[in-house]
């Protein structure tokens, strides 16, 4: 307990989880306040949420009254499922039970005028009240999922694409924007016909879609413009009956699944770096040895350089994989090799399912996912000019590994 109270004294990205562990360990509100100096009003709300969660966990049955109390406290279907011992797969069970009980969120208009006078801005948030403030509409609508918080894999460039989609689609459709980042252009109240300031989770997006269907025709949902978070929702939304516009979940998976992507490259007779997949740390080491250290390891099913690291031996690889698996709660690793510089006369073999060699001077350079920690290996093609030592660009939730170029003495000195 003393260690946790000491830990939450300093604000970090882990503070909230450490605070919750302190509460679970028996810390009082006074002790937490003394350690954090967080206003007691906010701490009391956290304690109340925790009390509700414990009630949900210990109850014999999940009654309509208790489930509504959980939703009023902000617990998601996934959280309720875990509290009831159902795991991630129990989310569907909890949602079906909630719908059976008639528990669905309603949507209220954000009062942008602070009650000074009537506000008619179509800016909505959800709550578990009795009456919705959504208004019926006549035109067919398109729902666009934004990028959420700015971070690697879903930066402001994705908001740019969402805004332009809203502007273009607005000529023929009612545009409905879903985003939870107030600093973006897409969340300006007058940008789209309707704006939902909601988390980009499967539960929240599905509820918005169901609510909008009652207000008027909905053509479908666009997931491809918002970055990694919307992309990860595509398959589940389609399975739930939500029409996906633009790039389909199957096409997304074709680009992100390493094996499927390798088959595409093979049929197209395009060159690619060597890669390998592994379902255990031992297989991961074998792939790394086959490729040769140093290797570049990184997650797939993420965009940009998030989670990227160069490892030089088995010890570093062990640490990286352990950390990646803990963070991603996944179990698949994919590895690949970056090409070394070679002459234009060097030959390049066609990529195969198992391994392929690659010449960096090849015209059609396609880089793929490499060290991957997820249930499915993933990759996205890039075509940089040759010669190129650019690392691959995977797009989802794995870890990728490629042969890293040998650093120069100057680079080694800088690193030291």
C-alpha positions in Angstrom: 0.0 0.0 0.0 2.8 2.4 0.9 4.5 1.8 -2.4 1.2 2.5 -4.4 0.6 5.7 -2.4 4.1 6.8 -3.1 3.7 6.0 -6.8 0.5 8.0 -7.3 2.3 11.0 -5.8 3.9 11.7 -9.2 1.5 12.1 -12.2 2.3 9.6 -14.9 0.3 7.8 -17.6 -0.1 4.9 -15.1 -1.4 7.1 -12.3 -5.1 6.2 -12.6 -4.5 2.5 -12.7 -2.2 2.8 -9.7 -4.8 4.8 -7.9 -7.4 2.1 -8.5 -5.0 -0.5 -7.2 -4.5 1.5 -4.1 -8.3 1.7 -3.6 -8.6 -2.1 -4.1 -5.9 -2.5 -1.5 -7.9 -0.6 1.0 -6.7 3.0 0.7 -9.1 5.6 2.1 -10.2 8.8 0.3 -8.1 10.8 2.7 -5.0 8.8 2.0 -5.5 9.1 -1.7 -6.1 12.8 -1.4 -2.9 13.3 0.7 -0.9 11.4 -2.0 -2.4 13.0 -5.1 -3.9 16.3 -4.1 -6.7 15.5 -6.5 -9.9 17.4 -5.6 -11.9 15.3 -3.1 -15.1 15.7 -5.2 -13.4 13.8 -8.1 -11.9 11.2 -5.8 -15.4 10.6 -4.4 -16.7 9.9 -7.8 -13.9 7.4 -8.5 -14.7 5.7 -5.2 -18.4 5.5 -6.1 -17.7 4.0 -9.5 -15.5 1.4 -7.8 -18.3 0.6 -5.3 -20.7 0.1 -8.2 -18.2 -2.2 -10.0 -17.8 -4.3 -6.9 -21.6 -4.5 -6.5 -21.9 -5.7 -10.1 -19.2 -8.3 -9.6 -20.6 -9.7 -6.4 -24.3 -9.7 -7.2 -26.0 -13.1 -7.8 -27.9 -11.9 -10.8 -27.6 -8.9 -13.1 -31.0 -7.3 -12.6 -32.3 -4.4 -14.8 -31.9 -2.0 -11.9 -28.3 -3.0 -11.3 -27.4 -3.0 -14.9 -28.8 0.5 -15.3 -26.8 1.6 -12.2 -23.7 0.2 -13.9 -24.4 2.2 -17.1 -25.1 5.4 -15.1 -21.7 4.9 -13.5 -20.1 4.8 -16.9 -19.2 1.1 -17.0 -19.1 -0.3 -20.6 -20.5 -3.6 -21.7 -16.9 -5.0 -21.8 -16.2 -3.9 -18.3 -19.5 -5.4 -17.0 -18.7 -8.6 -18.8 -15.3 -8.8 -17.1 -16.8 -8.1 -13.7 -19.2 -10.9 -14.3 -16.4 -13.3 -15.3 -17.4 -13.5 -19.0 -14.2 -12.0 -20.5 -14.1 -10.0 -23.8 -16.5 -12.5 -25.5 -19.1 -11.6 -22.9 -19.6 -8.1 -24.4 -22.2 -9.4 -26.8 -24.0 -11.2 -24.0 -24.2 -8.1 -21.9 -25.4 -6.0 -24.8 -28.2 -8.5 -25.7 -29.2 -8.5 -22.0 -29.2 -4.7 -21.8 -31.3 -4.5 -25.0 -33.7 -7.1 -23.6 -34.1 -4.8 -20.5 -34.7 -1.8 -22.8 -31.6 -0.1 -21.6 -30.3 2.1 -24.4 -28.5 5.4 -24.3 -30.3 8.6 -25.4 -28.6 11.6 -26.8 -28.7 15.1 -25.4 -27.7 18.4 -27.2 -24.6 20.1 -25.8 -25.7 23.5 -24.5 -23.1 25.7 -26.2 -24.8 28.8 -24.7 -24.6 27.8 -21.0 -28.4 28.3 -20.7 -28.1 32.0 -21.5 -30.5 31.4 -24.4 -31.8 28.4 -26.5 -29.0 26.5 -28.3 -29.9 24.5 -31.4 -26.5 23.1 -32.3 -26.5 19.5 -33.5 -23.8 18.5 -31.0 -24.7 15.4 -29.0 -23.5 13.3 -26.1 -25.0 10.1 -24.7 -26.5 9.4 -21.3 -28.9 6.9 -19.8 -31.9 9.2 -19.3 -35.5 8.9 -20.5 -35.8 11.2 -23.4 -33.6 11.8 -26.5 -33.1 15.1 -28.1 -32.3 13.7 -31.6 -34.6 15.1 -34.3 -35.9 13.1 -37.3 -34.3 13.9 -40.7 -35.3 13.3 -44.3 -32.0 13.0 -46.3 -30.0 9.8 -46.2 -27.0 10.0 -43.9 -23.4 8.9 -43.9 -21.6 8.3 -40.6 -17.9 9.1 -40.5 -15.7 7.8 -37.7 -13.0 10.3 -36.7 -9.5 9.5 -35.3 -10.0 10.2 -31.6 -7.0 11.4 -29.6 -3.9 12.5 -31.5 -1.2 9.9 -31.3 1.1 7.9 -33.6 -1.2 6.0 -36.1 -4.0 8.5 -35.9 -2.7 12.1 -36.0 -4.2 15.3 -37.3 -3.7 14.2 -40.9 -6.5 11.7 -40.4 -8.8 14.5 -39.2 -7.9 16.4 -42.4 -9.3 13.5 -44.5 -12.4 13.3 -42.3 -13.1 17.0 -42.7 -12.8 16.8 -46.5 -15.0 13.8 -46.6 -17.7 15.7 -44.6 -17.4 18.7 -47.0 -17.8 16.6 -50.1 -20.5 14.2 -48.8 -22.5 17.1 -47.5 -23.5 18.0 -51.0 -25.7 14.9 -51.3 -26.1 13.4 -47.8 -26.5 14.4 -44.2 -23.1 14.0 -42.6 -22.7 12.5 -39.1 -19.3 12.9 -37.5 -18.3 10.7 -34.5 -15.2 11.8 -32.7 -14.1 12.5 -29.1 -11.2 14.9 -29.7 -12.3 18.6 -29.0 -9.1 20.1 -30.6 -9.9 18.8 -34.1 -11.6 20.6 -36.9 -14.0 17.7 -37.4 -15.5 18.4 -34.0 -16.4 22.0 -34.7 -20.1 22.2 -34.1 -20.9 23.6 -37.5 -18.7 21.3 -39.6 -21.1 18.4 -40.0 -24.8 18.1 -40.0 -24.6 16.2 -36.7 -21.7 15.6 -34.3 -21.4 12.9 -31.7 -18.8 13.6 -29.1 -18.5 10.0 -28.1 -15.7 7.4 -27.6 -14.7 5.4 -30.7 -15.6 2.0 -29.3 -17.7 -0.7 -30.8 -20.5 -0.2 -28.2 -20.7 3.5 -28.7 -20.6 3.5 -32.5 -23.2 0.7 -32.7 -25.5 2.6 -30.4 -25.2 5.7 -32.5 -25.9 3.8 -35.7 -29.0 2.2 -34.1 -30.2 5.6 -32.9 -29.7 7.3 -36.2 -31.6 4.5 -38.1 -34.7 5.6 -36.1 -34.3 9.2 -37.1 -34.0 8.5 -40.9 -32.2 6.5 -43.6 -28.5 5.7 -43.0 -26.4 4.7 -46.0 -23.6 3.3 -43.9 -20.4 4.0 -41.9 -17.0 5.1 -43.3 -14.1 3.7 -41.2 -11.1 4.1 -43.5 -10.4 7.8 -42.9 -9.9 8.0 -39.1 -6.7 5.9 -38.6 -6.2 2.8 -36.6 -9.0 3.0 -34.1 -11.8 3.1 -36.7 -10.0 0.4 -38.8 -10.0 -1.9 -35.8 -13.8 -1.6 -35.5 -14.6 -2.4 -39.2 -15.0 -6.2 -39.0 -17.1 -6.1 -35.8 -19.4 -3.4 -37.1 -20.0 -5.3 -40.3 -20.7 -8.5 -38.3 -23.3 -6.6 -36.4 -25.1 -5.6 -39.6 -23.6 -2.1 -40.0 -23.0 -1.3 -43.7 -19.3 -0.3 -44.2 -18.8 2.2 -47.0 -15.5 2.6 -49.0 -12.8 0.0 -48.2 -14.4 -3.1 -46.9 -13.2 -5.1 -43.8 -12.1 -7.9 -46.2 -9.9 -5.5 -48.2 -8.5 -4.0 -45.0 -7.6 -7.5 -43.7 -6.2 -8.4 -47.1 -3.7 -5.5 -46.7 -3.1 -6.2 -43.0 -2.9 -10.0 -42.8 0.7 -10.9 -43.6 0.0 -14.3 -45.2 -2.8 -12.9 -47.4 -0.7 -9.9 -48.3 2.2 -12.2 -49.2 -0.1 -14.1 -51.6 -1.1 -10.8 -53.2 2.5 -9.8 -53.8 3.3 -13.3 -55.1 0.6 -13.2 -57.7 1.6 -9.6 -58.7 5.2 -10.7 -59.0 6.3 -7.9 -56.7 9.4 -7.9 -54.6 9.3 -7.9 -50.8 11.6 -8.2 -47.8 11.9 -11.6 -46.0 9.5 -12.1 -43.2 8.4 -14.9 -40.9 5.6 -15.5 -38.4 5.7 -17.0 -35.0 3.2 -18.1 -32.4 5.7 -18.3 -29.5 8.9 -16.7 -28.3 10.9 -19.6 -29.4 9.6 -19.3 -33.0 10.2 -15.6 -32.8 13.9 -16.2 -31.9 14.2 -18.7 -34.7 12.8 -16.1 -37.2 15.2 -13.5 -35.8 18.2 -15.8 -36.2 17.2 -16.7 -39.7 17.0 -13.0 -40.6 20.0 -12.0 -38.5 20.5 -9.4 -35.9 20.1 -6.4 -35.6 16.4 -6.6 -36.4 13.7 -3.9 -36.3 10.8 -5.0 -34.2 7.5 -3.2 -34.1 3.7 -3.8 -33.7 1.5 -4.5 -36.7 -2.1 -3.4 -36.5 -0.8 0.0 -35.7 0.1 2.9 -38.0 3.3 4.9 -38.1 6.3 4.1 -35.9 4.4 3.3 -32.7 6.1 0.6 -30.7 9.1 0.4 -32.9 12.5 -0.8 -31.6 15.8 -2.1 -32.8 17.0 -5.2 -31.0 20.5 -6.6 -31.2 20.3 -9.9 -29.4 18.0 -12.5 -27.9 18.0 -10.8 -24.5 16.6 -7.5 -26.0 14.2 -9.5 -28.1 12.9 -11.3 -25.0 12.3 -8.0 -23.2 10.6 -6.5 -26.2 8.3 -9.5 -26.9 7.3 -9.7 -23.2 6.5 -6.0 -23.1 4.6 -6.1 -26.4 2.5 -9.1 -25.5 1.7 -7.5 -22.1 0.6 -4.3 -23.8 -1.2 -5.9 -26.7 -2.5 -9.0 -24.9 -1.8 -10.8 -28.2 0.1 -13.8 -29.2 1.4 -13.7 -32.8 4.8 -12.4 -33.9 5.8 -11.7 -37.5 9.3 -10.9 -38.6 10.8 -9.5 -41.8 14.1 -8.1 -43.1 15.0 -4.7 -44.5 17.0 -4.9 -47.7 20.7 -4.0 -47.6 22.1 -1.6 -50.3 23.0 -3.5 -53.4 23.9 -2.8 -57.0 21.3 -2.3 -59.7 22.5 -5.6 -61.3 21.6 -7.6 -58.2 18.8 -10.1 -58.6 15.6 -10.2 -56.6 13.5 -13.3 -56.1 9.7 -13.3 -56.1 8.3 -13.3 -52.6 7.0 -16.6 -51.4 4.8 -17.7 -48.5 7.8 -18.7 -46.4 10.7 -16.4 -47.1 11.8 -14.1 -49.8 15.0 -12.1 -50.6 14.9 -8.5 -51.6 17.1 -6.1 -53.5 16.7 -2.5 -52.4 17.2 -1.3 -56.0 14.1 -3.0 -57.2 11.5 -0.7 -58.7 8.5 -2.3 -57.0 9.5 -2.2 -53.3 6.8 -3.4 -51.0 7.4 -3.5 -47.3 5.4 -5.6 -44.9 4.6 -6.2 -41.3 7.4 -7.8 -39.4 7.5 -8.5 -35.7 3.8 -8.9 -34.7 2.1 -9.4 -31.4 -1.5 -10.0 -32.3 -3.8 -12.8 -33.4 -3.3 -11.9 -37.1 -0.2 -10.7 -38.8 -0.7 -7.5 -40.7 1.0 -5.3 -43.3 0.6 -2.3 -45.6 2.4 -1.7 -48.9 4.7 1.2 -49.5 6.7 2.1 -52.6 9.7 4.3 -51.7 12.4 5.1 -54.3 15.3 2.7 -54.5 17.7 2.3 -52.9 15.7 2.5 -49.7 16.3 1.4 -46.1 13.0 2.6 -44.9 11.2 0.4 -42.4 7.9 -1.2 -43.2 4.5 0.4 -42.5 2.2 -2.1 -40.9 -1.3 -1.0 -40.1 -2.9 -2.9 -37.2 -2.2 -4.6 -34.0 0.9 -6.8 -34.4 4.6 -6.6 -34.0 6.9 -6.4 -37.0 10.6 -7.2 -37.3 12.9 -6.4 -40.2 16.6 -6.6 -40.6 18.0 -3.3 -39.4 20.8 -1.6 -41.3 24.2 -1.8 -39.5 24.7 1.6 -37.8 27.7 3.7 -38.7 30.3 4.4 -35.9 29.0 7.9 -35.7 25.4 6.7 -35.1 26.7 4.2 -32.5 28.5 7.0 -30.7 25.4 9.2 -30.7 23.3 6.3 -29.3 25.9 5.7 -26.6 
